[in-house]
Amino acid sequence: MAVLQQSPWYQQILEEGVKIGQQQGEKRGILSGIEIALELKFGESGKDVFSEINTPINS
């Protein structure tokens, strides 16, 4: 395992994984902020609006 961890490929894959994880975390944080803001501004109907805008569009 130690040899694998020293591999440049392993390091590159690890770095890419960390970047992707950070981006996903940022996205979740932004969505959470939007959800809270809508709920504070519009109450229960804000939750409904968030559900609609947070639903992925299937092509």
ABEGO torsion letter per residue (X at the ends): XAAAAABAAAAAAAAAAAAAAAAAAAAAAAAAAAAAAAAAAAEAAAAAAAAAAABBBBX
